[in-house]
Amino acid sequence: MLVGAGEWGRDGGRPHPYPPPVTTIAWRMHHLTEMLAGRADWTVGSHSFDEDEMVVRNDAASAIDALRSAVAAWRAEDPFLEIVWWVNQEVLHHGAEIALLRDLHRATHA
């Protein structure tokens, strides 16, 4: 199932396929763009973002521009977004530590 608007689409839809398919750089870039733009809209925007209306880019240059725009939207200068950024960093940082410690524990107690 393809999602998105425009001439191209991104494999997706609900329910997500299982097992998940191997994806391309283009798929991952669009997914990040869609996620960041959507979260920015639903956090501080109009609350109207819809993945089915997002144009899937068909060339690297416009895909990079779209990703840059989505990153900029997510990094908007808003005190609430500063809190979200901080929480994101904490989740990434401590989540990685948890994964490392879990893996070390499993490796030493196998």
HELIX and SHEET records of a PDB file:
HELIX    1   1 ILE A   25  VAL A   44  1                                  20    
HELIX    2   2 GLU A   51  GLU A   53  5                                   3    
HELIX    3   3 ALA A   60  TRP A   74  1                                  15    
HELIX    4   4 PRO A   79  THR A  108  1                                  30    
SHEET    1   A 2 LEU A   2  VAL A   3  0                                        
SHEET    2   A 2 ARG A  10  ASP A  11 -1                                        
END                                                                             
